[in-house]
């Protein structure tokens, strides 16, 4: 546990409750809701590359930042999201969101999926092994799938902000947060007056992905410290 807490927060953490799943915590969800309202280029990219005739599956719908506007624009989109708290934030289309996670995609009951999107650098919450396993599982379940689109935080972005303390005020409550790097992991720490929340992330590079997926992967765009990629599923073997 200690290795997941920034040295700058160790003393404070002794008097705080530790939260290991900030996405299911009502206090820290306020922070998540705030940052997810920040305009991002990824929505406009998805609007250009997705086809309204395709059945689209979003991994990690969260509070609907991507899901809701695409649904309003008549994209045939569904989603999976493990947090019931997050699903409850969706105003329209709750029946299109399944309470599942990437690791148990085989339990999804949709008869067809053409394209998968994994926005908001959600992939960083999973190890490279888990991501590879997902690719094979989703290809096995939906052989006609064409692409998996995802983005990840470029390592330089994390290194530039390594152990830098930042703060934000939400509803008159101050949240202090930082990211710090330990080996191939990035730990996000966030504190309010009562709690310390922790999120463990994984460092991804295009070189790592290219070494495994070869010609089946390409870069779609780089923006806001992130890299968006596409895995072409036609060349993926179910082995």
Wavefront OBJ file of the C-alpha trace (Angstrom):
o trace
v 0.000 0.000 0.000
v 2.759 2.452 0.972
v 4.401 2.260 -2.459
v 1.123 3.517 -3.985
v 1.219 6.737 -1.932
v 3.348 9.712 -2.919
v 6.085 10.643 -0.455
v 4.485 14.076 -0.338
v 1.242 12.552 0.970
v 2.594 9.938 3.392
v 2.226 12.059 6.547
v -1.274 13.228 5.634
v -2.398 9.713 4.725
v -2.070 8.498 8.333
v -5.167 10.494 9.274
v -7.206 9.715 6.161
v -9.414 6.894 4.941
v -7.826 5.106 1.973
v -10.003 4.623 -1.133
v -8.651 2.161 -3.718
v -11.456 2.601 -6.251
v -11.950 6.312 -6.752
v -14.436 5.709 -9.592
v -16.943 4.216 -7.150
v -16.501 6.856 -4.463
v -19.082 9.663 -4.349
v -16.579 12.318 -3.204
v -13.946 11.609 -5.822
v -16.581 11.228 -8.522
v -17.066 15.002 -8.216
v -13.477 15.425 -9.386
v -13.971 12.903 -12.195
v -17.136 14.692 -13.331
v -15.276 18.000 -13.408
v -12.326 16.832 -15.498
v -14.599 14.912 -17.865
v -16.392 18.167 -18.709
v -13.177 19.620 -20.104
v -13.473 19.844 -23.913
v -11.291 17.311 -25.696
v -10.419 16.672 -29.320
v -11.227 12.959 -29.093
v -14.985 13.386 -29.619
v -14.462 15.169 -32.940
v -12.011 12.438 -34.003
v -14.517 9.696 -33.211
v -17.201 11.525 -35.165
v -14.955 11.426 -38.225
v -13.778 7.815 -38.030
v -16.952 6.045 -36.820
v -19.746 4.930 -39.139
v -23.381 5.268 -38.072
v -24.152 1.938 -39.753
v -21.776 0.148 -37.354
v -22.624 -1.181 -33.916
v -20.129 0.529 -31.633
v -19.088 -0.677 -28.175
v -17.461 1.766 -25.766
v -15.297 0.320 -23.004
v -15.655 2.363 -19.811
v -18.531 4.745 -20.512
v -18.007 6.575 -17.210
v -20.487 9.412 -16.913
v -21.184 9.417 -20.655
v -18.749 12.056 -21.909
v -18.306 10.164 -25.208
v -21.311 7.844 -25.121
v -24.030 10.476 -24.676
v -23.111 12.904 -27.495
v -22.539 10.048 -29.946
v -25.909 8.526 -29.042
v -27.580 11.925 -29.512
v -25.989 12.087 -32.967
v -27.631 8.730 -33.822
v -24.524 6.551 -33.641
v -25.540 2.975 -32.767
v -23.460 2.886 -29.578
v -23.487 0.600 -26.541
v -21.165 0.528 -23.561
v -19.765 -1.405 -20.644
v -19.023 0.223 -17.295
v -18.246 -1.566 -13.997
v -19.369 1.309 -11.747
v -23.109 1.475 -11.040
v -22.535 4.973 -9.681
v -21.248 6.078 -13.075
v -24.035 4.366 -15.026
v -26.619 6.216 -12.935
v -25.188 9.514 -14.241
v -26.235 8.640 -17.813
v -29.457 10.499 -18.602
v -30.370 8.734 -21.847
v -29.515 5.228 -22.997
v -28.904 3.471 -19.640
v -30.395 0.329 -21.191
v -27.490 0.323 -23.661
v -24.847 0.117 -20.932
v -23.871 -3.209 -19.359
v -22.293 -3.396 -15.904
v -19.196 -5.287 -16.992
v -15.481 -4.705 -17.223
v -12.984 -5.284 -20.008
v -11.745 -8.513 -18.430
v -15.146 -10.265 -18.707
v -16.135 -9.108 -22.183
v -17.205 -12.666 -23.022
v -20.301 -12.102 -20.835
v -21.579 -9.292 -23.062
v -24.995 -10.202 -24.485
v -24.935 -8.093 -27.654
v -25.394 -10.244 -30.784
v -23.005 -8.114 -32.868
v -20.208 -5.578 -32.435
v -18.464 -3.929 -35.392
v -16.147 -1.430 -33.693
v -14.781 -0.986 -30.170
v -13.653 2.336 -28.703
v -11.700 2.734 -25.457
v -11.573 6.522 -24.873
v -10.347 8.742 -22.032
v -7.032 6.822 -21.715
v -9.035 4.061 -19.971
v -6.565 1.531 -21.367
v -3.981 2.818 -18.864
v -6.075 1.240 -16.081
v -5.280 -2.186 -17.542
v -2.000 -4.016 -17.964
v -0.716 -4.777 -21.443
v -1.433 -8.467 -20.760
v -5.080 -7.658 -19.940
v -5.389 -5.560 -23.086
v -3.939 -8.330 -25.293
v -6.269 -10.849 -23.660
v -9.224 -8.552 -24.359
v -8.269 -8.238 -28.038
v -8.372 -12.016 -28.472
v -11.562 -12.443 -26.433
v -13.501 -9.767 -28.332
v -12.277 -11.122 -31.680
v -13.368 -14.616 -30.666
v -16.822 -13.411 -29.586
v -17.325 -11.037 -32.536
v -15.347 -12.357 -35.541
v -16.687 -9.588 -37.805
v -15.243 -6.767 -35.700
v -13.161 -4.364 -37.782
v -11.273 -2.008 -35.433
v -10.461 -1.343 -31.802
v -9.696 2.349 -31.226
v -8.055 3.520 -27.996
v -5.852 6.246 -26.600
v -3.162 6.312 -23.942
v -1.201 8.993 -22.126
v 2.211 9.567 -23.696
v 4.953 8.778 -21.147
v 6.479 12.261 -21.531
v 3.196 13.711 -20.267
v 3.482 11.723 -17.039
v 7.190 12.485 -16.643
v 6.622 16.246 -17.011
v 4.161 16.167 -14.099
v 5.866 13.518 -12.002
v 5.182 14.256 -8.308
v 3.940 17.793 -9.030
v 1.168 18.744 -6.593
v -1.938 20.355 -8.073
v -5.253 21.388 -6.580
v -8.816 22.174 -7.546
v -11.813 23.486 -5.574
v -15.186 21.776 -6.159
v -18.307 22.855 -4.262
v -16.109 24.761 -1.763
v -14.035 21.655 -1.058
v -10.343 21.507 -1.939
v -8.875 18.463 -3.687
v -5.098 18.031 -3.871
v -3.672 15.520 -6.337
v -0.531 14.253 -8.014
v 0.795 11.499 -10.287
v 4.072 9.747 -9.574
v 5.958 7.078 -11.501
v 7.244 3.843 -9.983
v 8.831 1.375 -12.436
v 6.242 0.863 -15.226
v 3.349 2.089 -13.083
v 1.842 5.519 -12.527
v -0.008 6.137 -9.283
v -2.607 8.889 -9.105
v -3.241 10.204 -5.575
v -6.046 12.582 -4.682
v -6.871 13.969 -1.231
v -9.820 15.788 0.271
v -10.268 16.561 3.973
v -11.230 12.973 4.869
v -9.881 10.606 2.224
v -6.935 9.641 0.095
v -7.930 8.113 -3.227
v -5.558 5.973 -5.274
v -5.690 4.915 -8.926
v -3.044 2.644 -10.410
v -2.214 3.197 -14.079
v 0.093 1.545 -16.594
v 2.619 3.197 -18.877
v 2.037 2.501 -22.569
v 4.193 3.373 -25.561
v 3.524 2.958 -29.258
v 6.770 0.982 -29.516
v 5.435 -1.576 -27.037
v 2.181 -1.904 -28.976
v 3.963 -2.028 -32.336
v 6.268 -4.814 -31.156
v 3.245 -6.994 -30.496
v 0.629 -5.961 -33.066
v 3.020 -5.105 -35.910
v 1.317 -3.874 -39.072
v -2.112 -4.300 -37.442
v -1.687 -1.138 -35.378
v -1.407 2.475 -36.471
v -1.497 5.942 -34.926
v -4.674 7.894 -35.669
v -3.818 11.148 -33.916
v -1.748 12.718 -31.156
v -3.394 15.418 -29.037
v -3.363 16.902 -25.533
v -0.508 14.643 -24.396
v -2.256 11.503 -25.657
v -1.861 9.101 -28.570
v -4.907 7.570 -30.298
v -4.342 4.258 -32.062
v -6.310 1.695 -34.050
v -5.876 -2.073 -34.053
v -7.088 -3.566 -37.325
v -8.838 -6.743 -36.224
v -8.916 -8.524 -39.606
v -5.323 -9.572 -39.103
v -5.723 -10.756 -35.512
v -5.640 -14.528 -35.096
v -7.729 -16.217 -32.414
v -4.891 -18.088 -30.747
l 1 2 3 4 5 6 7 8 9 10 11 12 13 14 15 16 17 18 19 20 21 22 23 24 25 26 27 28 29 30 31 32 33 34 35 36 37 38 39 40 41 42 43 44 45 46 47 48 49 50 51 52 53 54 55 56 57 58 59 60 61 62 63 64 65 66 67 68 69 70 71 72 73 74 75 76 77 78 79 80 81 82 83 84 85 86 87 88 89 90 91 92 93 94 95 96 97 98 99 100 101 102 103 104 105 106 107 108 109 110 111 112 113 114 115 116 117 118 119 120 121 122 123 124 125 126 127 128 129 130 131 132 133 134 135 136 137 138 139 140 141 142 143 144 145 146 147 148 149 150 151 152 153 154 155 156 157 158 159 160 161 162 163 164 165 166 167 168 169 170 171 172 173 174 175 176 177 178 179 180 181 182 183 184 185 186 187 188 189 190 191 192 193 194 195 196 197 198 199 200 201 202 203 204 205 206 207 208 209 210 211 212 213 214 215 216 217 218 219 220 221 222 223 224 225 226 227 228 229 230 231 232 233 234 235 236 237 238 239
